[in-house]
Amino acid sequence: MDALRKEESYTINDIYALPDGERAELIDGKIYYMAPPKYYTSNACNGFILSNT
């Protein structure tokens, strides 16, 4: 086992290179992938936004 394994550090360019629809955050050089929002959550948010415009 390699105890000195080098961790890869990501940049904002790596985030921009993700496929469309892929949700991720870049924090301290690490990419954290996020699950897509639930349908009912996004539907509720859209209804709220539309009703307040």
Predicted model as a PDB file, atoms N, CA, C, CB and O in Angstrom, pLDDT in the B-factor column:
MODEL        1                                                                  
ATOM      1  N   MET A   1       0.851  -1.177   0.000  1.00 48.00           N  
ATOM      2  CA  MET A   1       0.000   0.000   0.000  1.00 48.00           C  
ATOM      3  C   MET A   1       0.891   1.234   0.000  1.00 48.00           C  
ATOM      4  CB  MET A   1      -0.965   0.002   1.223  1.00 48.00           C  
ATOM      5  O   MET A   1       1.861   1.309   0.754  1.00 48.00           O  
ATOM      6  N   ASP A   2       0.565   2.177  -0.831  1.00 54.00           N  
ATOM      7  CA  ASP A   2       1.377   3.377  -0.958  1.00 54.00           C  
ATOM      8  C   ASP A   2       0.866   4.444   0.000  1.00 54.00           C  
ATOM      9  CB  ASP A   2       1.367   3.897  -2.410  1.00 54.00           C  
ATOM     10  O   ASP A   2      -0.166   5.066  -0.249  1.00 54.00           O  
ATOM     11  N   ALA A   3       1.590   4.654   1.097  1.00 57.00           N  
ATOM     12  CA  ALA A   3       1.162   5.623   2.106  1.00 57.00           C  
ATOM     13  C   ALA A   3       1.330   7.058   1.642  1.00 57.00           C  
ATOM     14  CB  ALA A   3       1.933   5.413   3.383  1.00 57.00           C  
ATOM     15  O   ALA A   3       0.729   7.965   2.218  1.00 57.00           O  
ATOM     16  N   LEU A   4       2.138   7.281   0.611  1.00 62.00           N  
ATOM     17  CA  LEU A   4       2.389   8.632   0.127  1.00 62.00           C  
ATOM     18  C   LEU A   4       1.655   8.904  -1.191  1.00 62.00           C  
ATOM     19  CB  LEU A   4       3.890   8.853  -0.054  1.00 62.00           C  
ATOM     20  O   LEU A   4       2.145   9.638  -2.049  1.00 62.00           O  
ATOM     21  N   ARG A   5       0.512   8.318  -1.331  1.00 62.00           N  
ATOM     22  CA  ARG A   5      -0.261   8.492  -2.554  1.00 62.00           C  
ATOM     23  C   ARG A   5      -0.611   9.966  -2.740  1.00 62.00           C  
ATOM     24  CB  ARG A   5      -1.543   7.629  -2.519  1.00 62.00           C  
ATOM     25  O   ARG A   5      -1.099  10.621  -1.819  1.00 62.00           O  
ATOM     26  N   LYS A   6      -0.359  10.469  -3.921  1.00 68.00           N  
ATOM     27  CA  LYS A   6      -0.628  11.875  -4.219  1.00 68.00           C  
ATOM     28  C   LYS A   6      -2.091  12.042  -4.624  1.00 68.00           C  
ATOM     29  CB  LYS A   6       0.312  12.393  -5.342  1.00 68.00           C  
ATOM     30  O   LYS A   6      -2.579  11.373  -5.535  1.00 68.00           O  
ATOM     31  N   GLU A   7      -2.778  12.944  -3.932  1.00 74.00           N  
ATOM     32  CA  GLU A   7      -4.167  13.234  -4.283  1.00 74.00           C  
ATOM     33  C   GLU A   7      -4.189  14.238  -5.418  1.00 74.00           C  
ATOM     34  CB  GLU A   7      -4.958  13.769  -3.061  1.00 74.00           C  
ATOM     35  O   GLU A   7      -3.390  15.175  -5.452  1.00 74.00           O  
ATOM     36  N   GLU A   8      -5.101  14.037  -6.336  1.00 84.00           N  
ATOM     37  CA  GLU A   8      -5.229  14.945  -7.456  1.00 84.00           C  
ATOM     38  C   GLU A   8      -5.985  16.195  -7.018  1.00 84.00           C  
ATOM     39  CB  GLU A   8      -5.942  14.259  -8.635  1.00 84.00           C  
ATOM     40  O   GLU A   8      -6.990  16.107  -6.314  1.00 84.00           O  
ATOM     41  N   SER A   9      -5.501  17.340  -7.433  1.00 92.00           N  
ATOM     42  CA  SER A   9      -6.144  18.602  -7.117  1.00 92.00           C  
ATOM     43  C   SER A   9      -6.840  19.116  -8.372  1.00 92.00           C  
ATOM     44  CB  SER A   9      -5.115  19.638  -6.579  1.00 92.00           C  
ATOM     45  O   SER A   9      -6.219  19.230  -9.428  1.00 92.00           O  
ATOM     46  N   TYR A  10      -8.114  19.422  -8.258  1.00 95.00           N  
ATOM     47  CA  TYR A  10      -8.916  19.859  -9.394  1.00 95.00           C  
ATOM     48  C   TYR A  10      -9.015  21.381  -9.417  1.00 95.00           C  
ATOM     49  CB  TYR A  10     -10.318  19.230  -9.341  1.00 95.00           C  
ATOM     50  O   TYR A  10      -8.784  22.048  -8.408  1.00 95.00           O  
ATOM     51  N   THR A  11      -9.361  21.913 -10.582  1.00 96.00           N  
ATOM     52  CA  THR A  11      -9.511  23.356 -10.760  1.00 96.00           C  
ATOM     53  C   THR A  11     -10.886  23.654 -11.323  1.00 96.00           C  
ATOM     54  CB  THR A  11      -8.410  23.921 -11.686  1.00 96.00           C  
ATOM     55  O   THR A  11     -11.652  22.745 -11.642  1.00 96.00           O  
ATOM     56  N   ILE A  12     -11.188  24.930 -11.442  1.00 95.00           N  
ATOM     57  CA  ILE A  12     -12.477  25.346 -11.995  1.00 95.00           C  
ATOM     58  C   ILE A  12     -12.628  24.869 -13.441  1.00 95.00           C  
ATOM     59  CB  ILE A  12     -12.623  26.877 -11.923  1.00 95.00           C  
ATOM     60  O   ILE A  12     -13.746  24.650 -13.905  1.00 95.00           O  
ATOM     61  N   ASN A  13     -11.517  24.709 -14.149  1.00 96.00           N  
ATOM     62  CA  ASN A  13     -11.593  24.198 -15.521  1.00 96.00           C  
ATOM     63  C   ASN A  13     -12.116  22.770 -15.555  1.00 96.00           C  
ATOM     64  CB  ASN A  13     -10.222  24.262 -16.188  1.00 96.00           C  
ATOM     65  O   ASN A  13     -12.788  22.383 -16.512  1.00 96.00           O  
ATOM     66  N   ASP A  14     -11.819  21.983 -14.527  1.00 95.00           N  
ATOM     67  CA  ASP A  14     -12.359  20.628 -14.437  1.00 95.00           C  
ATOM     68  C   ASP A  14     -13.871  20.661 -14.225  1.00 95.00           C  
ATOM     69  CB  ASP A  14     -11.680  19.854 -13.296  1.00 95.00           C  
ATOM     70  O   ASP A  14     -14.594  19.814 -14.749  1.00 95.00           O  
ATOM     71  N   ILE A  15     -14.339  21.632 -13.464  1.00 94.00           N  
ATOM     72  CA  ILE A  15     -15.784  21.776 -13.260  1.00 94.00           C  
ATOM     73  C   ILE A  15     -16.454  22.151 -14.580  1.00 94.00           C  
ATOM     74  CB  ILE A  15     -16.086  22.846 -12.171  1.00 94.00           C  
ATOM     75  O   ILE A  15     -17.493  21.593 -14.932  1.00 94.00           O  
ATOM     76  N   TYR A  16     -15.858  23.097 -15.310  1.00 94.00           N  
ATOM     77  CA  TYR A  16     -16.421  23.509 -16.601  1.00 94.00           C  
ATOM     78  C   TYR A  16     -16.412  22.375 -17.617  1.00 94.00           C  
ATOM     79  CB  TYR A  16     -15.649  24.697 -17.154  1.00 94.00           C  
ATOM     80  O   TYR A  16     -17.234  22.367 -18.534  1.00 94.00           O  
ATOM     81  N   ALA A  17     -15.509  21.427 -17.475  1.00 96.00           N  
ATOM     82  CA  ALA A  17     -15.394  20.318 -18.414  1.00 96.00           C  
ATOM     83  C   ALA A  17     -16.385  19.182 -18.129  1.00 96.00           C  
ATOM     84  CB  ALA A  17     -13.987  19.780 -18.385  1.00 96.00           C  
ATOM     85  O   ALA A  17     -16.474  18.234 -18.910  1.00 96.00           O  
ATOM     86  N   LEU A  18     -17.119  19.267 -17.035  1.00 94.00           N  
ATOM     87  CA  LEU A  18     -18.105  18.222 -16.727  1.00 94.00           C  
ATOM     88  C   LEU A  18     -19.217  18.232 -17.767  1.00 94.00           C  
ATOM     89  CB  LEU A  18     -18.696  18.420 -15.308  1.00 94.00           C  
ATOM     90  O   LEU A  18     -19.524  19.278 -18.338  1.00 94.00           O  
ATOM     91  N   PRO A  19     -19.818  17.077 -18.015  1.00 93.00           N  
ATOM     92  CA  PRO A  19     -20.924  17.020 -18.975  1.00 93.00           C  
ATOM     93  C   PRO A  19     -22.102  17.885 -18.527  1.00 93.00           C  
ATOM     94  CB  PRO A  19     -21.385  15.572 -19.165  1.00 93.00           C  
ATOM     95  O   PRO A  19     -22.287  18.126 -17.334  1.00 93.00           O  
ATOM     96  N   ASP A  20     -22.888  18.346 -19.485  1.00 90.00           N  
ATOM     97  CA  ASP A  20     -24.080  19.136 -19.165  1.00 90.00           C  
ATOM     98  C   ASP A  20     -24.989  18.347 -18.230  1.00 90.00           C  
ATOM     99  CB  ASP A  20     -24.843  19.531 -20.454  1.00 90.00           C  
ATOM    100  O   ASP A  20     -25.217  17.152 -18.416  1.00 90.00           O  
ATOM    101  N   GLY A  21     -25.491  19.034 -17.241  1.00 86.00           N  
ATOM    102  CA  GLY A  21     -26.394  18.398 -16.290  1.00 86.00           C  
ATOM    103  C   GLY A  21     -25.695  17.770 -15.099  1.00 86.00           C  
ATOM    104  O   GLY A  21     -26.352  17.418 -14.119  1.00 86.00           O  
ATOM    105  N   GLU A  22     -24.386  17.622 -15.158  1.00 90.00           N  
ATOM    106  CA  GLU A  22     -23.635  17.064 -14.025  1.00 90.00           C  
ATOM    107  C   GLU A  22     -23.488  18.154 -12.971  1.00 90.00           C  
ATOM    108  CB  GLU A  22     -22.226  16.523 -14.475  1.00 90.00           C  
ATOM    109  O   GLU A  22     -23.003  19.247 -13.264  1.00 90.00           O  
ATOM    110  N   ARG A  23     -23.906  17.859 -11.751  1.00 91.00           N  
ATOM    111  CA  ARG A  23     -23.863  18.847 -10.673  1.00 91.00           C  
ATOM    112  C   ARG A  23     -22.719  18.500  -9.740  1.00 91.00           C  
ATOM    113  CB  ARG A  23     -25.212  18.901  -9.898  1.00 91.00           C  
ATOM    114  O   ARG A  23     -22.629  17.382  -9.234  1.00 91.00           O  
ATOM    115  N   ALA A  24     -21.833  19.485  -9.517  1.00 94.00           N  
ATOM    116  CA  ALA A  24     -20.692  19.260  -8.635  1.00 94.00           C  
ATOM    117  C   ALA A  24     -20.229  20.587  -8.056  1.00 94.00           C  
ATOM    118  CB  ALA A  24     -19.536  18.561  -9.390  1.00 94.00           C  
ATOM    119  O   ALA A  24     -20.495  21.658  -8.603  1.00 94.00           O  
ATOM    120  N   GLU A  25     -19.527  20.484  -6.932  1.00 94.00           N  
ATOM    121  CA  GLU A  25     -18.930  21.656  -6.303  1.00 94.00           C  
ATOM    122  C   GLU A  25     -17.434  21.415  -6.190  1.00 94.00           C  
ATOM    123  CB  GLU A  25     -19.565  21.943  -4.901  1.00 94.00           C  
ATOM    124  O   GLU A  25     -16.984  20.281  -6.026  1.00 94.00           O  
ATOM    125  N   LEU A  26     -16.676  22.493  -6.281  1.00 96.00           N  
ATOM    126  CA  LEU A  26     -15.232  22.429  -6.112  1.00 96.00           C  
ATOM    127  C   LEU A  26     -14.891  23.085  -4.778  1.00 96.00           C  
ATOM    128  CB  LEU A  26     -14.483  23.126  -7.300  1.00 96.00           C  
ATOM    129  O   LEU A  26     -15.109  24.281  -4.587  1.00 96.00           O  
ATOM    130  N   ILE A  27     -14.354  22.288  -3.862  1.00 95.00           N  
ATOM    131  CA  ILE A  27     -14.012  22.799  -2.529  1.00 95.00           C  
ATOM    132  C   ILE A  27     -12.590  22.356  -2.210  1.00 95.00           C  
ATOM    133  CB  ILE A  27     -15.026  22.287  -1.432  1.00 95.00           C  
ATOM    134  O   ILE A  27     -12.302  21.163  -2.119  1.00 95.00           O  
ATOM    135  N   ASP A  28     -11.713  23.328  -2.043  1.00 94.00           N  
ATOM    136  CA  ASP A  28     -10.310  23.063  -1.701  1.00 94.00           C  
ATOM    137  C   ASP A  28      -9.666  22.046  -2.648  1.00 94.00           C  
ATOM    138  CB  ASP A  28     -10.209  22.560  -0.261  1.00 94.00           C  
ATOM    139  O   ASP A  28      -8.943  21.154  -2.206  1.00 94.00           O  
ATOM    140  N   GLY A  29      -9.930  22.183  -3.945  1.00 94.00           N  
ATOM    141  CA  GLY A  29      -9.305  21.326  -4.944  1.00 94.00           C  
ATOM    142  C   GLY A  29      -9.926  19.957  -5.101  1.00 94.00           C  
ATOM    143  O   GLY A  29      -9.409  19.132  -5.855  1.00 94.00           O  
ATOM    144  N   LYS A  30     -11.020  19.692  -4.409  1.00 95.00           N  
ATOM    145  CA  LYS A  30     -11.709  18.403  -4.515  1.00 95.00           C  
ATOM    146  C   LYS A  30     -13.074  18.613  -5.148  1.00 95.00           C  
ATOM    147  CB  LYS A  30     -11.850  17.727  -3.124  1.00 95.00           C  
ATOM    148  O   LYS A  30     -13.749  19.605  -4.877  1.00 95.00           O  
ATOM    149  N   ILE A  31     -13.477  17.669  -5.995  1.00 94.00           N  
ATOM    150  CA  ILE A  31     -14.786  17.740  -6.628  1.00 94.00           C  
ATOM    151  C   ILE A  31     -15.758  16.900  -5.804  1.00 94.00           C  
ATOM    152  CB  ILE A  31     -14.729  17.247  -8.115  1.00 94.00           C  
ATOM    153  O   ILE A  31     -15.505  15.729  -5.521  1.00 94.00           O  
ATOM    154  N   TYR A  32     -16.862  17.516  -5.430  1.00 95.00           N  
ATOM    155  CA  TYR A  32     -17.937  16.828  -4.710  1.00 95.00           C  
ATOM    156  C   TYR A  32     -19.151  16.795  -5.625  1.00 95.00           C  
ATOM    157  CB  TYR A  32     -18.272  17.539  -3.342  1.00 95.00           C  
ATOM    158  O   TYR A  32     -19.736  17.829  -5.949  1.00 95.00           O  
ATOM    159  N   TYR A  33     -19.521  15.579  -6.038  1.00 93.00           N  
ATOM    160  CA  TYR A  33     -20.669  15.426  -6.930  1.00 93.00           C  
ATOM    161  C   TYR A  33     -21.949  15.508  -6.123  1.00 93.00           C  
ATOM    162  CB  TYR A  33     -20.599  14.089  -7.704  1.00 93.00           C  
ATOM    163  O   TYR A  33     -22.036  14.986  -5.012  1.00 93.00           O  
ATOM    164  N   MET A  34     -22.939  16.169  -6.696  1.00 90.00           N  
ATOM    165  CA  MET A  34     -24.206  16.380  -6.016  1.00 90.00           C  
ATOM    166  C   MET A  34     -25.313  15.631  -6.754  1.00 90.00           C  
ATOM    167  CB  MET A  34     -24.533  17.887  -5.920  1.00 90.00           C  
ATOM    168  O   MET A  34     -25.315  15.540  -7.982  1.00 90.00           O  
ATOM    169  N   ALA A  35     -26.234  15.110  -5.989  1.00 86.00           N  
ATOM    170  CA  ALA A  35     -27.392  14.437  -6.580  1.00 86.00           C  
ATOM    171  C   ALA A  35     -28.312  15.479  -7.201  1.00 86.00           C  
ATOM    172  CB  ALA A  35     -28.155  13.594  -5.516  1.00 86.00           C  
ATOM    173  O   ALA A  35     -28.391  16.606  -6.714  1.00 86.00           O  
ATOM    174  N   PRO A  36     -29.002  15.112  -8.267  1.00 76.00           N  
ATOM    175  CA  PRO A  36     -29.952  16.059  -8.849  1.00 76.00           C  
ATOM    176  C   PRO A  36     -31.096  16.327  -7.876  1.00 76.00           C  
ATOM    177  CB  PRO A  36     -30.501  15.526 -10.190  1.00 76.00           C  
ATOM    178  O   PRO A  36     -31.410  15.478  -7.042  1.00 76.00           O  
ATOM    179  N   PRO A  37     -31.720  17.499  -7.976  1.00 68.00           N  
ATOM    180  CA  PRO A  37     -32.824  17.788  -7.068  1.00 68.00           C  
ATOM    181  C   PRO A  37     -34.003  16.858  -7.341  1.00 68.00           C  
ATOM    182  CB  PRO A  37     -33.261  19.253  -7.202  1.00 68.00           C  
ATOM    183  O   PRO A  37     -34.216  16.421  -8.472  1.00 68.00           O  
ATOM    184  N   LYS A  38     -34.745  16.570  -6.315  1.00 66.00           N  
ATOM    185  CA  LYS A  38     -35.945  15.751  -6.474  1.00 66.00           C  
ATOM    186  C   LYS A  38     -36.970  16.510  -7.314  1.00 66.00           C  
ATOM    187  CB  LYS A  38     -36.542  15.369  -5.090  1.00 66.00           C  
ATOM    188  O   LYS A  38     -37.012  17.740  -7.286  1.00 66.00           O  
ATOM    189  N   TYR A  39     -37.786  15.786  -8.051  1.00 61.00           N  
ATOM    190  CA  TYR A  39     -38.769  16.417  -8.928  1.00 61.00           C  
ATOM    191  C   TYR A  39     -39.697  17.343  -8.146  1.00 61.00           C  
ATOM    192  CB  TYR A  39     -39.587  15.354  -9.660  1.00 61.00           C  
ATOM    193  O   TYR A  39     -39.959  18.470  -8.566  1.00 61.00           O  
ATOM    194  N   TYR A  40     -40.191  16.860  -7.009  1.00 57.00           N  
ATOM    195  CA  TYR A  40     -41.157  17.680  -6.263  1.00 57.00           C  
ATOM    196  C   TYR A  40     -40.510  18.938  -5.697  1.00 57.00           C  
ATOM    197  CB  TYR A  40     -41.780  16.866  -5.127  1.00 57.00           C  
ATOM    198  O   TYR A  40     -41.179  19.959  -5.541  1.00 57.00           O  
ATOM    199  N   THR A  41     -39.216  18.878  -5.389  1.00 55.00           N  
ATOM    200  CA  THR A  41     -38.523  20.068  -4.879  1.00 55.00           C  
ATOM    201  C   THR A  41     -38.383  21.109  -5.975  1.00 55.00           C  
ATOM    202  CB  THR A  41     -37.135  19.697  -4.319  1.00 55.00           C  
ATOM    203  O   THR A  41     -38.692  22.281  -5.762  1.00 55.00           O  
ATOM    204  N   SER A  42     -37.922  20.692  -7.141  1.00 57.00           N  
ATOM    205  CA  SER A  42     -37.736  21.654  -8.223  1.00 57.00           C  
ATOM    206  C   SER A  42     -39.084  22.164  -8.712  1.00 57.00           C  
ATOM    207  CB  SER A  42     -36.949  21.022  -9.384  1.00 57.00           C  
ATOM    208  O   SER A  42     -39.197  23.327  -9.100  1.00 57.00           O  
ATOM    209  N   ASN A  43     -40.097  21.323  -8.700  1.00 61.00           N  
ATOM    210  CA  ASN A  43     -41.431  21.747  -9.127  1.00 61.00           C  
ATOM    211  C   ASN A  43     -41.986  22.778  -8.145  1.00 61.00           C  
ATOM    212  CB  ASN A  43     -42.388  20.530  -9.238  1.00 61.00           C  
ATOM    213  O   ASN A  43     -42.591  23.762  -8.570  1.00 61.00           O  
ATOM    214  N   ALA A  44     -41.796  22.574  -6.866  1.00 60.00           N  
ATOM    215  CA  ALA A  44     -42.265  23.527  -5.856  1.00 60.00           C  
ATOM    216  C   ALA A  44     -41.532  24.851  -5.987  1.00 60.00           C  
ATOM    217  CB  ALA A  44     -42.076  22.957  -4.442  1.00 60.00           C  
ATOM    218  O   ALA A  44     -42.141  25.916  -5.885  1.00 60.00           O  
ATOM    219  N   CYS A  45     -40.230  24.786  -6.214  1.00 61.00           N  
ATOM    220  CA  CYS A  45     -39.446  26.021  -6.379  1.00 61.00           C  
ATOM    221  C   CYS A  45     -39.885  26.777  -7.610  1.00 61.00           C  
ATOM    222  CB  CYS A  45     -37.951  25.708  -6.468  1.00 61.00           C  
ATOM    223  O   CYS A  45     -40.020  28.000  -7.571  1.00 61.00           O  
ATOM    224  N   ASN A  46     -40.110  26.074  -8.697  1.00 60.00           N  
ATOM    225  CA  ASN A  46     -40.564  26.733  -9.925  1.00 60.00           C  
ATOM    226  C   ASN A  46     -41.919  27.378  -9.716  1.00 60.00           C  
ATOM    227  CB  ASN A  46     -40.630  25.735 -11.085  1.00 60.00           C  
ATOM    228  O   ASN A  46     -42.148  28.488 -10.195  1.00 60.00           O  
ATOM    229  N   GLY A  47     -42.815  26.716  -9.020  1.00 63.00           N  
ATOM    230  CA  GLY A  47     -44.128  27.302  -8.751  1.00 63.00           C  
ATOM    231  C   GLY A  47     -44.025  28.541  -7.893  1.00 63.00           C  
ATOM    232  O   GLY A  47     -44.750  29.512  -8.112  1.00 63.00           O  
ATOM    233  N   PHE A  48     -43.142  28.520  -6.925  1.00 62.00           N  
ATOM    234  CA  PHE A  48     -42.944  29.684  -6.056  1.00 62.00           C  
ATOM    235  C   PHE A  48     -42.388  30.852  -6.852  1.00 62.00           C  
ATOM    236  CB  PHE A  48     -42.001  29.341  -4.890  1.00 62.00           C  
ATOM    237  O   PHE A  48     -42.859  31.981  -6.720  1.00 62.00           O  
ATOM    238  N   ILE A  49     -41.393  30.584  -7.673  1.00 61.00           N  
ATOM    239  CA  ILE A  49     -40.781  31.644  -8.487  1.00 61.00           C  
ATOM    240  C   ILE A  49     -41.801  32.229  -9.453  1.00 61.00           C  
ATOM    241  CB  ILE A  49     -39.563  31.101  -9.265  1.00 61.00           C  
ATOM    242  O   ILE A  49     -41.890  33.449  -9.591  1.00 61.00           O  
ATOM    243  N   LEU A  50     -42.555  31.396 -10.108  1.00 62.00           N  
ATOM    244  CA  LEU A  50     -43.536  31.869 -11.090  1.00 62.00           C  
ATOM    245  C   LEU A  50     -44.658  32.663 -10.427  1.00 62.00           C  
ATOM    246  CB  LEU A  50     -44.124  30.688 -11.860  1.00 62.00           C  
ATOM    247  O   LEU A  50     -45.171  33.620 -11.008  1.00 62.00           O  
ATOM    248  N   SER A  51     -45.035  32.272  -9.224  1.00 65.00           N  
ATOM    249  CA  SER A  51     -46.138  32.970  -8.560  1.00 65.00           C  
ATOM    250  C   SER A  51     -45.708  34.329  -8.006  1.00 65.00           C  
ATOM    251  CB  SER A  51     -46.697  32.109  -7.434  1.00 65.00           C  
ATOM    252  O   SER A  51     -46.554  35.171  -7.703  1.00 65.00           O  
ATOM    253  N   ASN A  52     -44.406  34.545  -7.873  1.00 62.00           N  
ATOM    254  CA  ASN A  52     -43.908  35.803  -7.314  1.00 62.00           C  
ATOM    255  C   ASN A  52     -43.312  36.734  -8.375  1.00 62.00           C  
ATOM    256  CB  ASN A  52     -42.866  35.511  -6.257  1.00 62.00           C  
ATOM    257  O   ASN A  52     -42.604  37.683  -8.038  1.00 62.00           O  
ATOM    258  N   THR A  53     -43.591  36.471  -9.633  1.00 58.00           N  
ATOM    259  CA  THR A  53     -43.061  37.352 -10.685  1.00 58.00           C  
ATOM    260  C   THR A  53     -44.164  38.168 -11.304  1.00 58.00           C  
ATOM    261  CB  THR A  53     -42.346  36.543 -11.767  1.00 58.00           C  
ATOM    262  O   THR A  53     -43.910  38.966 -12.207  1.00 58.00           O  
TER     263      THR A  53                                                      
ENDMDL                                                                          
END                                                                             
